[in-house]
Structures are given as structure tokens and as C-alpha cells.
Amino acid sequence: MVDNKSIGSILAVVSGCAIWNIEIELERYIRLGLMGLLFFTAVGSYCLLFSTLFITIFSLFRPLEILEDSAVIADAVVLAAIAVPVTAAAIKIFLSRDFPV
């Protein structure tokens, strides 16, 4: 189903290209938008799946408790214990591979 925002986005691109004399193949633009939608739907879907199957890191972030000064220090320690090694591993793997840009 195509909504008004999608139609508005397509019209904005088409009219912007016409104003600045930029050639665009509308079919490719629509294909790109569809692939983007499918990609983010897939990412959201597996995030939802894992959050329903397991206790996730989202359970460790409780903004109301933080604002009321009743946040648990253990939550911060667990988040840091996850963030530091995972970030270090991601950087190491990223630097060792030749990713296409």
C-alpha cells in the first residue's frame, strides 16, 4: 500500500530533479526505496524477535529510574561490560577487512 508520504517523497524527488535539471530514472529510485524499506523491516524484525525471546540490553536502560536517582549501578556495569568488548571486537574486525564503500 502506498501512503501519502511515499507519494510526497517521490513527487519531491521528481520535482526537485526537474527544477535543477537532474536526470533521474524513477524506476531505479523506487527500487532503491523498496530495498531500503525491506532492509529496515528485516533489521527491525530480527530485533523484535530477539527481544521477545531473550532478556535484552533494553531491560537495563530505565530512564525514569535514572531521573529519580534510583537507577541500579549493576545495570551500568553490565552495559559497560557489554559495550567495551563488543565495540573493541567490532573495531578490530572492521580494520581487518576490506569493506566496499
C-alpha positions in Angstrom: 0.0 0.0 0.0 1.4 3.4 -1.0 0.7 6.1 1.5 0.7 9.9 1.1 4.3 10.3 2.5 5.6 7.9 -0.1 3.8 9.7 -2.9 5.0 13.0 -1.5 8.6 11.8 -1.4 8.5 10.6 -5.0 6.9 13.9 -6.1 9.6 15.9 -4.2 12.4 14.0 -5.9 10.9 14.2 -9.3 10.1 18.0 -9.0 13.5 18.7 -7.5 15.2 16.9 -10.3 13.1 18.9 -12.8 13.9 22.2 -11.2 17.7 21.6 -11.2 17.8 19.7 -14.5 19.0 16.5 -12.9 18.2 13.3 -14.8 16.7 10.5 -12.8 15.4 7.1 -13.6 12.3 6.9 -11.5 12.2 3.1 -11.6 15.6 2.9 -10.0 14.7 5.4 -7.3 11.5 3.4 -6.5 13.6 0.2 -6.4 16.1 1.8 -4.0 13.2 2.9 -1.7 11.7 -0.5 -1.8 15.0 -2.2 -0.9 15.6 0.3 1.9 12.1 -0.4 3.3 12.8 -4.2 3.1 16.2 -3.8 4.7 15.0 -1.8 7.7 11.9 -4.1 8.1 14.3 -7.1 8.2 16.5 -5.3 10.8 13.5 -4.4 12.9 12.1 -7.9 12.6 15.1 -9.7 14.0 15.5 -7.1 16.7 11.9 -7.7 17.7 12.4 -11.5 17.6 15.4 -11.5 19.8 13.8 -9.0 22.3 10.8 -11.4 22.7 13.0 -14.5 23.1 15.7 -13.2 25.4 16.2 -10.6 28.1 17.8 -7.8 26.1 20.1 -4.8 27.0 17.0 -2.7 26.7 15.8 -4.0 30.0 18.9 -2.5 31.6 18.1 1.1 30.5 15.3 2.5 32.6 15.2 6.3 32.0 12.6 7.0 34.7 14.6 5.3 37.4 17.7 7.2 36.3 15.8 10.5 36.6 14.5 9.6 40.0 18.0 8.7 41.2 17.0 5.1 41.8 19.0 3.5 39.0 20.8 0.4 39.7 24.6 0.6 39.4 24.7 -3.0 38.4 22.8 -2.1 35.2 25.5 0.4 34.3 28.3 -2.1 35.0 26.6 -4.7 32.8 26.1 -2.3 29.9 29.7 -1.2 30.1 30.8 -4.8 30.2 28.9 -5.4 27.0 29.8 -2.2 25.3 33.5 -2.2 25.7 34.4 -5.6 24.4 31.8 -5.6 21.6 33.0 -2.2 20.4 36.6 -3.3 20.6 35.8 -6.5 18.6 33.8 -4.6 16.0 36.7 -2.1 15.5 39.2 -4.9 15.2 37.1 -6.8 12.7 36.3 -3.6 10.8 40.0 -2.7 10.5 41.0 -6.3 9.4 38.5 -6.4 6.5 38.3 -4.5 3.2 34.7 -3.4 3.2 33.4 -1.9 0.0 32.3 1.7 0.4 
